[in-house]
Amino acid sequence: MSDYDRNATTRWGSAGVARSAEYDLGLRSYMLGIYNHMTLALAISALVAVGIFMLGRTNPLVQMIYQTPLRWVVMLAPLAFVFVLSWRFEKMSYTALLGTFWAFAAVMGLSMGWIGLVFKVGSIVNALLVTTIAFAGLSLYGYTTKRSLSGIGSFLVMGLIGLIVASIVNIFLQSGILGFAISLIGVLIFAGLTAWDTQRLKGDYEYLSQDGELMQKSSVMGAMSLYLNFINMFQFILALTGSREE
């Protein structure tokens, strides 16, 4: 016991604390970057959607697009961007990836322009407020909880696939009861995905911190995941609670 060096222990302890503080600082910076990308994308989508809403009241061309089968072309266009971002992720530069993400957000806003033509403004605002509060709480839970949420990930993904299939079927059935069930289940699935994705992104940081460029690019993809969770949760909440224009 006489060889025990208290000073050495203190030095090693101080180094560990310093490394831990540096890691926490880097993690917070990485997550903040993801939320900043997501927030800007939401702002872009909102501006485009509001522009479509304003034009839609007086522009016959806009009304024609959203009241004919052409609306499906507009509404499904964002899928092309999702595929490009997912498949070309490794080959694209950070700048190109970020620019494509902003373009995706603009096209998503275009695809959501119909909302202002169908639902009352008050209902849209209320649904947006509820979504924002719910998203913030769920994401905070995913970031802070010590409980692993990895077990529910595969369950949520399978539920999402089922939700997509049911939504396609209901395009033809036009069932109000099925539509209500789809919206309710959709809210629950994307609520779970919000917490799960947040924890997953937090866990990825340790690996990504070894490669600065990969971390930057991954922050864009992480922002897209959270962005899609927010948008889908908002649309399902609006479908459940919104009042339609007469």
N, C-alpha and C positions, 0 to 999 in steps of 0.2 A: 504493500500500500504506500510505502515511502516514495515509490517512483511515480506516483500519480501526479500529473502536471495540471494544476488548476488553470494556469494561464493558457495552456494548449487547448483545454476543453472550452474555455471562454472564446478563444480565437475561432475554433471550429464552429462553435455555436453562433457566433456573430456572422460568420460567412454563410451559414445555412439560412439565417434570418434574412441576410441581404439578398441571397438567391431567391428566396421565397417572395420577398417584396418585389424583386425585379420581374419574377414570373407573373405575379398578380397584376402588376402594372401593364405588362405586355398583354395579358389576357383581357384586361379591361379595355385597352386600346383596340384590340382586335374585335371584341364584341361591339364596342361603340361604333367602329367602322361599319360593321354589318347593319346596325340599326340606322346609321346615317344614310347608307345606301337605300335601305328599305323605305325610310321616311321620304327621301327625295323622290323615289319611284312612285310612292303613293300620291305625293303632291303633283307630279306630272300627270298621272292618271286622272286625278281629280280635276285639274285644269282642263284637260281635253274633254272629259265627260261633261263638265259645266258648259264648255263651249258648244258641244253638240246639243245640249239641252236648250241653250239660248237660241241657237240657229233653228232647232227643231220646231219651235213655235211659229216660225214665219217662213222657213225655207221648205218648199215642196219637195226638193230633191232629198233632203235629209229624211223627211217623213216617208217618202217613197222607199228609201233604203231600209228603214227600220220597220216598215209595215208590209214588206214583201219578202220572199225567200232569200233576197240578197242579204238580209240581216244575218243569215247563218254564215255567210262568207266573212262578214265583219266580226262576228262573235267567235268564230273558230280560228281567225287569223293569229291570235296570240300563241296558239299551239305550235305554229311553225317556228316561232322564236324560242319556245321552250326546247324544242328538239335541237335547234342550232346551238343553243347555249349548252345543252347537255352533251351533245355529240362532239362539238368542236372545242370544248372547254380546254383541253390540254394543248391544242395547237394555236389557239388565239392568244394574243398578247393581253395584258391587263387592260390597256387602253381600249382595245377593240372589244373586249368582253364587256367592259363598263358601258361603252357606247351602245352596244347591242342591247344591253339591259335597259338603258334609258329609252331606246326605240321600242322595246317590248312594252315598257310601262305606258308609252304614248298610245300604242295600238290597243293595249288593254283598256285604256280610258275610252278609246273610240268604240270598242266592243261593248262598253258599259253605258254608252250614251243613251240607250233605250230606257234605262232606269228612270231618268228624269221625265220621260214621256209617259211612263206608266204609273209611277208611284207619286204620291203627294210629297212635297218638299219636306214638310214636317216629319213625315215617316222616315224619309231618307236620313235626315239629321239625327233623329232618335236612334235609328239602327246603327248609324256611324258612331254615335257616342257610346252605345252599349258595347259595340265591337271593340272600340278603343280601350275601354275600361277592362273588358274581359281579356283581351289580348295582352295588355300590360300585366295583369295579375297572373295569367298563365305562364307568360314568358319569365316573369320574375320567379315563379315557383320552379320552373324548369332549371333556372340558373342557380338557385340557392338550395334546392332540396338535396339531401344526402342519399335519398333513395334512388336506386337505378331504375330508369324508365325504359331501358332497352327491351325489356320483356314485352311491353305493349306495342313496340314499334311494328313488328310483323303483323300483329292483330289489326292495328290501325290501317296499315297498307292494304290488307285483305278487305277490310271494311270499305276502304276508298274505292277499290276495284268494284265491289258489289254496288256501291253507291252510283258509280258511273254507269254501270249496266242498267240499274233501275231507272236512272234519269233518262237514258236513251229509250227504254221501253215506254216510259211515261210520255215521251214526245208524241207517241202514236195513240196511247190510251187516253191521255188527257184526264187522268183520274185525280180528283181533288184530294181524296183520302190518301192515295199513294204519294201525291205531291207534298202533302203535309208531313207524312212519315219521312220522306226523303229529306226535307228541310230540317226536321228535328234531328235525324241521325247525322246529317251533314254538319250541323252545329257541333254535335258531340265529337265527331271524328276530327274536325279541324281544331277544336279546342285541345284535344289530346295531342294532335300533331304539333301544335304550337309549343306545348311544354316539352315534348319529346325532341323536336328539332333544336330547341334552345339548349337542352342538355347535351345533345349530340354535337352541336357546334362548339360548345364549351369544351367538351372532351377532345375534339379534334385539334385544339390549339397546341397541345404539347408536341404533336407530330409536325404540324404546319410551321411552328416557330423555327424549325431548322432550315426552312427555305422561304426567304422573304417574298419572292415573286409568287410562289405557290400560295402563300398565305393571303396575298392581295387578291389573287384570282378566286380563291376559295371564299373570301369575304363577300364577293359579288354573288357567287352561287348560294351562299348562306342567306344573303339578303333576299334572293329570289324565292327561296323556300319559305321564309317568314312572310314575305310579301304575298305569296299565293295563299298561305294560311289565312292571312288577314282578309284578303279580298273574298275568298270563298266563305269564310265565316260571316262576313258582312252581308253577302248576298243571301245566304240561308236565313240569317236573322231577319233581314228585310222581307223575305218571302213569308216568314212566320208572322211578323208583327205589322208589316206595312199596310197602309190604306191606299187603294188604287184610285187614280183619277177616274171620274165618271164621264 
